[in-house]
């Protein structure tokens, strides 16, 4: 698997915001542009779950739990993926992973929201 590099995680109080970034420098540009990209998260003791995705055409999709609070975006020129997270809740605490298609994944960045 090709590796992506996430950054931007950390500790934040409930109601706060964080912006996650995902660098996909190892991904061929044509692959980055043609594949659906997104973010998953995994909380302790739980399965990894999808959070948000963005298609090659720019169509976005969000889980019900984050819809209206999180925004996914991409910068194709820089091969970067972003997740703007607002109005964070304690239940958003998890390790967040970015992906490009099925085979390119990051190692995760920890987001901890204190209540």
Buried (B, 14 or more C-beta within 10 A) or exposed (E): EBEBBBEBBEEBEBEBEBBBBBBBEEBEEEBBBEBBBBBBBBBEEEEEEBBBBBEEEEEBBBBEEBEEBBBBBBEEEEBBBBBBBBEBBEEBBBBBBBBBBEEBBBEBBEBBBEE
